């Protein structure tokens, strides 16, 4: 699931260390290191941040959506459409 953005001084970002474990492992091994940034939040330096637009792009590539063709789905209990005879 796509993590929500944190926003600090107008910068939308995520912290890698706060992502679900599966995403942490994948992002650490696949994202370019120049995309990992440091943000000083108050007196704390967050060293594992990724701008949200970069995270969303990475997420879409790492977890591609699976599309199911609607023509192959029939709800349970539904009848197949009847053919009309003229």
N, C-alpha and C positions, 0 to 999 in steps of 0.2 A: 504494500500500500504506500502511496506517495505520502511522505511526511509533510506536515505543515511548515511553512516558512517562519523563521524568527525574523523580526525586523528591528534593527538598531540603527539610529541616525540615518534612516532612509535606505539602508542596505538590507535586502531580503536575502537570507542565507539559511543553511542548515549546518548543524554540527555533526560530523561523522560519528563521534562517540555517542550520540543520542539516538542514532538510527537503530532499527531492529537489527539483530545479530547477522541475519543473512545479507542485509544490505551493507552493513559495515564491512564484511568480508569481501563482497564483490566490488564495492567502490574503492576500497584500499588497493585492490589488485588491478583495477582497470582504469581508473580516472587518471588523467595526466596530472603530474605533481604541480604543474604551474597553475592548476585550477584550485588548489588548496590554498586558502588565504588565512591570514591572522587578523583577528579583530580585537581591539582593546575595548572591553566592556567594563566601564568603571575603572577599577584597579586590577581587573582580571584579564589576562591575555588568552583568548580562545584561539588555539593554534590549528584546529582541525575543521575549519569552516570552508564551505563551498557555496558560492553564490547560487541563489535559488534557480535562476534560469539555466545554469550549468548542471545543477542536480536534476532538474526536470528532463533535460536532454539526455543525460546519462541514464536516468530511470527508464525512459522510453526505449532506449537501446538495450538495456540490461534485462528488462522485463517486458518484451513485446506483447501486445494484446493479442489474444487468440480470438479469431472471428469464426463464428459458426454460421453457416449458410442457413437462412431462415426457411428455405424450401425443404431442408432435411429435418425440421423440427415439427412434431405434432404433439400438442398438449395431451396429457393423459386424459383418457375418456372422450377425446374429441373424435368426431367422425371425419373421415376423408370427404372432401367435397364431392357432391354427386354431379354427374355429367347430365346436362339437360338435353333431351332428345326433341328436336323440332317436330 
